[in-house]
Amino acid sequence: MRVSELIEMLRDQPPDAEVELAVIAPVEDDLDDITVDRYSVEGMLPWTDDDSDELVIWLVGGEDDDVEAFLDAI
């Protein structure tokens, strides 16, 4: 997803609505069951992979202590 696409999707949403990141993953590889973990978006981080010159934007979220430790480490 491009930043412009995200902005377009959010444009019609209430400006005071909370933004969360929902991470969907299978419970087990061979089953159809899924789990959903929800996290508040606490910040964003521009990132460039070592093998690419393309800039990507990370939306950063998770448990408060984990996010703080991650952002402090960077």
PyRosetta script that sets phi, psi and omega in degrees:
from pyrosetta import init, pose_from_sequence

init()
pose = pose_from_sequence("MRVSELIEMLRDQPPDAEVELAVIAPVEDDLDDITVDRYSVEGMLPWTDDDSDELVIWLVGGEDDDVEAFLDAI")
pose.set_psi(1, 138.2)
pose.set_omega(1, 177.1)
pose.set_phi(2, -91.0)
pose.set_psi(2, 155.1)
pose.set_omega(2, 178.8)
pose.set_phi(3, -55.1)
pose.set_psi(3, -42.0)
pose.set_omega(3, -179.5)
pose.set_phi(4, -61.8)
pose.set_psi(4, -35.4)
pose.set_omega(4, 178.1)
pose.set_phi(5, -68.5)
pose.set_psi(5, -40.9)
pose.set_omega(5, 178.3)
pose.set_phi(6, -64.7)
pose.set_psi(6, -43.9)
pose.set_omega(6, 177.9)
pose.set_phi(7, -60.0)
pose.set_psi(7, -43.4)
pose.set_omega(7, 179.9)
pose.set_phi(8, -61.8)
pose.set_psi(8, -42.0)
pose.set_omega(8, 179.9)
pose.set_phi(9, -66.0)
pose.set_psi(9, -35.2)
pose.set_omega(9, -176.9)
pose.set_phi(10, -85.1)
pose.set_psi(10, -15.8)
pose.set_omega(10, -174.2)
pose.set_phi(11, -54.6)
pose.set_psi(11, -39.3)
pose.set_omega(11, -176.2)
pose.set_phi(12, -89.2)
pose.set_psi(12, 3.8)
pose.set_omega(12, -179.1)
pose.set_phi(13, -90.1)
pose.set_psi(13, 154.1)
pose.set_omega(13, 177.9)
pose.set_phi(14, -60.0)
pose.set_psi(14, 132.0)
pose.set_omega(14, -176.0)
pose.set_phi(15, -65.7)
pose.set_psi(15, -17.6)
pose.set_omega(15, 179.5)
pose.set_phi(16, -99.5)
pose.set_psi(16, 8.5)
pose.set_omega(16, 178.6)
pose.set_phi(17, -73.7)
pose.set_psi(17, 142.0)
pose.set_omega(17, 176.8)
pose.set_phi(18, -70.7)
pose.set_psi(18, 140.5)
pose.set_omega(18, 176.9)
pose.set_phi(19, -103.8)
pose.set_psi(19, 126.4)
pose.set_omega(19, 176.7)
pose.set_phi(20, -123.2)
pose.set_psi(20, 157.4)
pose.set_omega(20, 174.2)
pose.set_phi(21, -109.8)
pose.set_psi(21, 123.5)
pose.set_omega(21, 177.8)
pose.set_phi(22, -104.9)
pose.set_psi(22, 119.4)
pose.set_omega(22, 179.1)
pose.set_phi(23, -103.7)
pose.set_psi(23, 117.9)
pose.set_omega(23, -177.6)
pose.set_phi(24, -105.6)
pose.set_psi(24, 130.5)
pose.set_omega(24, -178.8)
pose.set_phi(25, -146.7)
pose.set_psi(25, 153.1)
pose.set_omega(25, 176.3)
pose.set_phi(26, -69.2)
pose.set_psi(26, 145.5)
pose.set_omega(26, 175.5)
pose.set_phi(27, -68.6)
pose.set_psi(27, -46.2)
pose.set_omega(27, 174.7)
pose.set_phi(28, -139.0)
pose.set_psi(28, 146.5)
pose.set_omega(28, -174.9)
pose.set_phi(29, -57.8)
pose.set_psi(29, -34.9)
pose.set_omega(29, -174.1)
pose.set_phi(30, -95.0)
pose.set_psi(30, 7.3)
pose.set_omega(30, 179.4)
pose.set_phi(31, -116.6)
pose.set_psi(31, 159.7)
pose.set_omega(31, 178.1)
pose.set_phi(32, -85.4)
pose.set_psi(32, -6.9)
pose.set_omega(32, -178.5)
pose.set_phi(33, -68.4)
pose.set_psi(33, 141.9)
pose.set_omega(33, 177.4)
pose.set_phi(34, -124.7)
pose.set_psi(34, 162.6)
pose.set_omega(34, 173.2)
pose.set_phi(35, -124.1)
pose.set_psi(35, 149.7)
pose.set_omega(35, 178.9)
pose.set_phi(36, -124.4)
pose.set_psi(36, 120.4)
pose.set_omega(36, 174.0)
pose.set_phi(37, -106.2)
pose.set_psi(37, 128.7)
pose.set_omega(37, -178.8)
pose.set_phi(38, -110.3)
pose.set_psi(38, 134.2)
pose.set_omega(38, 179.0)
pose.set_phi(39, -136.0)
pose.set_psi(39, 142.3)
pose.set_omega(39, 171.0)
pose.set_phi(40, -69.6)
pose.set_psi(40, 144.2)
pose.set_omega(40, 174.1)
pose.set_phi(41, -82.1)
pose.set_psi(41, 115.8)
pose.set_omega(41, -175.5)
pose.set_phi(42, -97.0)
pose.set_psi(42, -14.8)
pose.set_omega(42, -179.3)
pose.set_phi(43, 177.9)
pose.set_psi(43, -173.5)
pose.set_omega(43, 176.4)
pose.set_phi(44, -140.9)
pose.set_psi(44, 155.0)
pose.set_omega(44, -175.8)
pose.set_phi(45, -140.2)
pose.set_psi(45, 119.2)
pose.set_omega(45, 172.7)
pose.set_phi(46, -68.8)
pose.set_psi(46, 139.1)
pose.set_omega(46, -175.4)
pose.set_phi(47, -143.2)
pose.set_psi(47, 141.6)
pose.set_omega(47, 173.0)
pose.set_phi(48, -127.5)
pose.set_psi(48, 123.3)
pose.set_omega(48, 178.0)
pose.set_phi(49, -67.8)
pose.set_psi(49, 153.6)
pose.set_omega(49, 179.8)
pose.set_phi(50, -61.3)
pose.set_psi(50, -33.1)
pose.set_omega(50, -175.5)
pose.set_phi(51, -96.0)
pose.set_psi(51, 12.1)
pose.set_omega(51, -177.9)
pose.set_phi(52, -147.7)
pose.set_psi(52, 148.0)
pose.set_omega(52, 175.7)
pose.set_phi(53, -93.8)
pose.set_psi(53, -1.7)
pose.set_omega(53, -176.6)
pose.set_phi(54, -77.4)
pose.set_psi(54, 128.7)
pose.set_omega(54, 176.6)
pose.set_phi(55, -77.7)
pose.set_psi(55, 133.6)
pose.set_omega(55, 172.8)
pose.set_phi(56, -123.0)
pose.set_psi(56, 155.9)
pose.set_omega(56, 179.2)
pose.set_phi(57, -111.9)
pose.set_psi(57, 122.2)
pose.set_omega(57, 175.6)
pose.set_phi(58, -93.0)
pose.set_psi(58, 127.1)
pose.set_omega(58, 167.0)
pose.set_phi(59, -87.0)
pose.set_psi(59, 120.7)
pose.set_omega(59, -171.7)
pose.set_phi(60, -101.4)
pose.set_psi(60, 126.4)
pose.set_omega(60, 177.9)
pose.set_phi(61, -155.4)
pose.set_psi(61, 164.6)
pose.set_omega(61, 179.8)
pose.set_phi(62, 154.7)
pose.set_psi(62, -164.6)
pose.set_omega(62, 175.2)
pose.set_phi(63, -65.2)
pose.set_psi(63, 140.2)
pose.set_omega(63, -173.3)
pose.set_phi(64, -51.4)
pose.set_psi(64, -47.9)
pose.set_omega(64, -178.7)
pose.set_phi(65, -64.0)
pose.set_psi(65, -38.1)
pose.set_omega(65, 179.5)
pose.set_phi(66, -67.2)
pose.set_psi(66, -43.3)
pose.set_omega(66, 179.5)
pose.set_phi(67, -63.3)
pose.set_psi(67, -44.6)
pose.set_omega(67, 179.6)
pose.set_phi(68, -61.2)
pose.set_psi(68, -44.3)
pose.set_omega(68, 179.1)
pose.set_phi(69, -63.7)
pose.set_psi(69, -41.0)
pose.set_omega(69, 179.3)
pose.set_phi(70, -63.0)
pose.set_psi(70, -49.8)
pose.set_omega(70, -178.2)
pose.set_phi(71, -65.6)
pose.set_psi(71, -34.9)
pose.set_omega(71, 176.2)
pose.set_phi(72, -66.4)
pose.set_psi(72, -34.8)
pose.set_omega(72, -177.6)
pose.set_phi(73, -73.1)
pose.set_psi(73, -25.0)
pose.set_omega(73, -178.1)
pose.set_phi(74, -83.7)
pose.dump_pdb("model.pdb")
